[in-house]
Amino acid sequence: MDQRASAWHLLLLVPFLVLVTPWVNTVEPRLFGMPFFYWSQFAWIPVTAGCLAVVYVRSR
């Protein structure tokens, strides 16, 4: 594996940021009546898919 490909793999750590930060455990702000804890997890789905797609394309 070349050095450039391994640098792109570091982008896979971005989705784990939501798991290790304590700011997720909150109710406010609400979005359409949904607590922050739930809608922030839904917001990370496209971010994670984007990170996976970029790493896949750039490390082939």
C-alpha positions as CSV (number, residue, x, y, z in Angstrom):
1,M,0.0,0.0,0.0
2,D,1.5,3.3,-0.9
3,Q,1.6,6.3,1.4
4,R,-1.0,8.3,-0.5
5,A,-3.6,5.6,-0.1
6,S,-3.0,5.3,3.7
7,A,-3.5,9.0,4.1
8,W,-6.9,8.7,2.5
9,H,-7.8,6.0,4.9
10,L,-7.5,8.5,7.7
11,L,-10.7,10.1,6.4
12,L,-12.5,7.0,7.7
13,L,-11.9,8.3,11.2
14,V,-14.3,11.2,10.7
15,P,-17.5,9.2,11.3
16,F,-16.2,8.0,14.6
17,L,-16.0,11.6,15.9
18,V,-19.7,11.5,16.6
19,L,-19.2,8.4,18.8
20,V,-16.5,9.9,21.0
21,T,-17.8,13.3,21.7
22,P,-20.0,14.0,24.8
23,W,-22.0,16.8,23.0
24,V,-24.2,14.3,21.3
25,N,-26.1,13.4,24.6
26,T,-28.4,16.4,24.5
27,V,-32.1,17.1,23.6
28,E,-31.8,20.7,22.3
29,P,-31.7,21.9,19.6
30,R,-34.8,20.1,18.2
31,L,-35.4,19.7,14.5
32,F,-39.1,19.2,13.6
33,G,-39.7,18.1,17.1
34,M,-37.0,15.5,17.0
35,P,-34.3,15.7,19.7
36,F,-30.7,16.5,18.7
37,F,-29.5,13.0,19.7
38,Y,-31.7,11.4,16.9
39,W,-31.5,13.9,14.1
40,S,-27.7,14.3,14.4
41,Q,-27.3,10.6,13.9
42,F,-29.4,10.8,10.7
43,A,-27.3,13.7,9.6
44,W,-24.1,11.6,9.9
45,I,-25.4,9.0,7.4
46,P,-24.7,11.0,4.3
47,V,-21.4,12.3,5.8
48,T,-20.3,8.7,6.4
49,A,-21.4,7.6,2.9
50,G,-19.4,10.5,1.4
51,C,-16.3,9.6,3.4
52,L,-16.5,6.0,2.3
53,A,-17.0,7.0,-1.3
54,V,-14.1,9.4,-1.3
55,V,-11.8,6.8,0.3
56,Y,-12.9,4.1,-2.1
57,V,-12.4,6.2,-5.2
58,R,-9.1,7.7,-4.1
59,S,-7.4,4.5,-2.8
60,R,-8.2,2.2,-5.8
